[in-house]
Amino acid sequence: MQMNGSSSSFGPGGLDLAQSFFKPIQNGAPPSTTKRHTKISVVGVGNVGMAIAQTILTQNLADELALVDAKPDMLRGEMLDLQHAAAFLPRTKISASADYSVTVGSDLCIVTAGARQKPGESRLNLLQRNVALLSDIIPPLAKHSPDSILLIVSNPVDLLTYVSWKLSGFPSNRVIGSGTNLDSSRFRFLIANHLNVNAQDVQAYIVGEHGDTSVALWSTISIGGVPVLSFLEKQQIAYEKQTLENIHKEVIDSACEVINLKGYTSWAIGYSVANLARSLLRDQRKIHPVSVFAKGFYGIDGGDVFLSLPAHLGRGGVLGVTNIHLTDEEVEKLRKSAETILEVQNQLGF
């Protein structure tokens, strides 16, 4: 079942008003074939998927948006709700279907679908259920859009990005996890609050696992181009390492706090993923901490693993990984983060 966005056909016999309403000018040429038509597909229309879809629409990031979900009634409802806002939004064709053929020709496929943890369920069992779910999602996406970029948002994102890479058969540069892009935004927000500056003037990264073993790169933090820790040391201004660790812990716990308060997270991840979509599809060449194929970087060599590193993103996906100088302690923590992911990955036997 496919639910399309709109039609120009009215009246008996399906009169095409688009042909009748407009008269072409004389000596005109057909539309240029070089104009790029951008299509984004979002799989999963829960709170996260719809926050992403809504942000993509308001930021005018696509000419066409396709929604996919296994619940047809909710899917149609969400599609109609977005279509009814057409007068207030940039023109975007919106379609929806439980059939993955609706995603054909996508430039970017965003996967948010995932099973929720049941009471008393182990993390490994939840992961296995999500792997089974992805086994039904990724192959048809790859089939209908073989040249697309896959952006995985479902959690645990690093492991599921690895699984998606294996299932898709795509080159590693075209499979990306949302990773710690949002964690890094939370990090920048907290630092900005401490220093009373705009978060956009803070450059700071969380890398590694999107989870408890994530790594805060304190040595690389800068405010308006000024390296923070080296500045404090040169000015002989004392700071406590525990204060830094408390800020990092607040980043790790922040998602749980939001979930405990409102039941789910949505808006921040919506903006985060739309920000990634902009960098990718508009070839912005921006640096984002996202989950990428990390083997060979910073001494990570225990196996094929995806985790977040500062990546250079553009129309081709991951264009490269930024060669940031890390302290020995940060490198060690990053390797341990990779080992943690690989340990669970090996239990999957995938």
N, C-alpha and C positions, 0 to 999 in steps of 0.2 A: 504494500500500500504506500503510495506516494502522495504527499500533500503539497501542492504547488502554491506559489505565492500569489499570482494575479493573472488576469487574462484580459485581452483587448477585444474579445468576441462577445457581441451582444446580439439580441434579436433573432428572428427566424433564420435558420441556416447558418447561424454563427457568423453574422456580419463582422468583419474585421475593421473596427473603428480606427485602428492605427493606420490602415491604408486609406480610409475614407476621410479621416479628420484632417490629415496633413497632405498638402500638395508639394511635391519636391520642386526645388528651383531648377531652372534650365541650365544645361551644360555642367551639371554637377558630376562628381566622381563618387564611387562607392566609398564607404568608410575605410580608413587606413587599416591594413592588416597588422601594422606594427604596434598599434595601441594595445597595451596589456590589460587583460581582464583578470582581476584577482579574485580567487575563490578560497574561502576558508570553511572547513567543516569542523563541527564540534560534536564529539560523541559523548553523550550523557547530558541530560537536561535537568539535573538536580540543581541545588543552590549554587554550586561552584560553576557548573557549565553555563547556567543562565547569567551569572554575574560576568563571566567572560564574554558571552555572546552580546550582552547589553553594552559592555564597554567597547567591544569591537565596532558595534553599530554607531555609538555616539562619537567615536573617534574616527569614523569614516575610513576604516582600514581595509575594507573589501567591497568589491562590486556585487559579490554573491556570498551568502551565508547559508550553509546547509546544516541542519540539525538532525541527529540520529539518536534514537533511544528505543529501548525494548517495550516501553509503555506507550502505546499509540494514542490513548486519550490525553494523557498529560502532555505528550509531544505536540499534538495538534493544538491544545490549549495554549501552550507556550508560544508556538508559532503565531497563532492568531493574535495573542496579546502583544507581541512585538510588531506584527504587521499593522495593527491598529494605531501604532505610534508613527506611522510613515510620514504624516504631515509635519512632524517635529524633528525628523531625522534626515541625514543625507540619504540619497536614493540607493537602496541596497535590495537586491532580490533575495527574499527569504523563502527557503523551502525546507521541508521536513519529511522524514520517512523512517520506518523501521528497516527498510531495505537499503543496504549500503551503496546501491547504484546511484543514490542521490548525491553521493560524494564525488562522483566521477570528475576528473580533471581538477582536483583541488591542488592549490599551491601549498597549503598548510593544513594538516590534520591534527586537531587538538583532542586528546583523549582524557576525559575526566571521569569516565565510568569506573566504578569500583564497588566491591562488596563491603559492607560495614561489619565491624567486629561484633560477634555475638557474645553475650555474657559468658565468661569463663573460657572463651575460645583462645587458643594459643596464637601468638603472632605468626608462627610458621603455617598453621592451618588456614588462617586468614589469607596469608600470602599465596598459598596453593589455590585457594578459591579465586583469588584475583588473577593468578596466572591462567587458570582455566577460562576466566572471563575474557582475558586478552587474546586467548587462542581463537575466540570467535570474532574478535574485533579487528585485530591487526592484519591478518591475511586478506580480508576483503578490502580494507583500506588500501593496502599495497597493490592489490590487483587493479582497483579502479583509478588509483592515482600513483602510478609507478615512479613519477618524478617529483613527488611531493616531499615536504619535510614533515617528519613526525615529531610532535611536541607532546610529551607525556606529563600529565599533571597528577594522575592517580597515585595514591600512596600504597606502600612505601616506594617513593618515586625513583630512587636510584636502582633498586632491584627490578622494578617494572620497566624501566627504560632499557635495562640490559635485556630483559625478556622480549621487549618489543623489537629491539635490534635483531635478536636471533630469529624471531617469528617473521619479520618483514623481509629479511635478506637485503635490506638497504645498506649502502655504505655508512660507516660510522659517523661521518660528518652530517648526515641527514636524519639522525635520530638524537633527539635532545630531551632531557628532562628539565622541568621547571626548577628543580633543585633548590638551591639556597638563594635564588633571586629575591624572594620575599623575605627570607631570613635577613638578608643583607639590608633590605629596606627598613626592617624593624630595627636593626643594628644602627643604621644611620639616624633614624628617628630618635633613638635613645641617646646617642652621643650628642646630637643637635640639641636635645632638651637639656643635657648637662651643661653645654657650653653656650646656650641661648643664641644659636645661629640657625640659619635655614638648612634643612636636611639636604637640599640640593647642593649645598656647598661642602658637604661631608663626603669624602671618598673613603669607603670602608667595605671590606669583604668578609663574609662568612663563607668558608669553603668546606669541602669534605662531604660527609653524609648529611642529608636533610633529616637530622635527628639528634640523638644525645651525644654522638661523637663528633659533631661539627666542630670546626676550628675557626676561632676568631683571629684574623690576621692583624693583631695590634701593631706590629712593626711597620705596616704599610699605610696606616691611617693618616689622612691629611685633611686639613681644614683650609679651604681656599688656597691649596697648593703648599701649605706649611705642614711638614711632617710633625705630628703631635708629640710622640714620645721623645724624639731627638730634640725637639724644641724645649720640652720640659727639662731634659737632662742638661742642655746647654745653659738654660736659665737657672739651673740648680733648684728647680721647683719639685718638691717631693710629691710622689703619688704612691698609693698603695695598690699592689697587684690584686689584692682581694676585691677592691672596687671594680677593677676591670673584669674580674671573673664574675662578679655579681651582675654586671651589665650583660655579659654573655649568657648567663643562666636565665636572665629575664627574657632574652631573645628565644631561647629554647622553650621556655614555659609559656610564652605569650599566646601561641595558638591554642593551647589547652585552656588558658584563661578565657579566651574569646568563646570557645566551645562551651565551657561551663556556664558562661553568662547568657549566651544567645542560642546555643544549641549547635552551631556550625560556624565556619568561617566562609566568607564569600567575597566581600567587596575588595579587600586588599589583594587576594589572589586573582580576582578579576582584572584589576589594574596591572598587576605584575605580569600576567600572561599576555594581556593586550600590548604591554610595553615590549615584550619579547617578539610578538607578532610584527609590530612596527619595525623593529630592528632587522628582522629577517626579511620581510617582504619588501621593504623599502630600501634595502641594502644600506642601512644606516652605519654599518661598521662600528657599532658600539661594543663596549666590553660589558659582559654580564656574567655573574657567577651562576652557571647552570651545569646540570649533570651531563657530562660528556665522557667519551671513551678515554679513560685516564691512564691506561697502561703506558709506561714509558716516561711519564712525567713525575718529577720529584722523587725518583727512586721507587715508584709504584710498579712492581713487577711480579706480583704473586699470581696473576691471572687476569683474564679479561674482566674489567670492572668499570662501572660508570659511577662517577661522583662529581661534585661540583668543583670547578676550577674557573678562574676568570677567563672567559672565552670571547674571542673576537667573532661577532655574528654578522652575517650578511645574507644576500640572496641565495648563496650556495650552502647555507647552514653554518656549521662551525668552520670558520676560516683559519683558525689557529688558537692556541692557548697562550696567554700572556706570560712572558718569562719574568715573573715577579721574584725578587730576591726575598726568600723567607729565612727566618732564623732557624738554627738547628732544632730548637724546640718545636717550632711550627711544622717543620718537615716531618719530625718524628710523630707528632700528633696526626698529621695528614695520612701518614702511612698506616697508623693504627686504625684510623677511620676506614681506610680501604680494606684492611684485614677483617674488620668487623662486618662489612658488607659481604666480603668474599666468604666468610664463615657461614653466613645464612644462605648465600647463593649456592654453596656446595651442598648444603642440606636439601636444597630444592632438587638437585640432580638434573638441572636444566641445561 
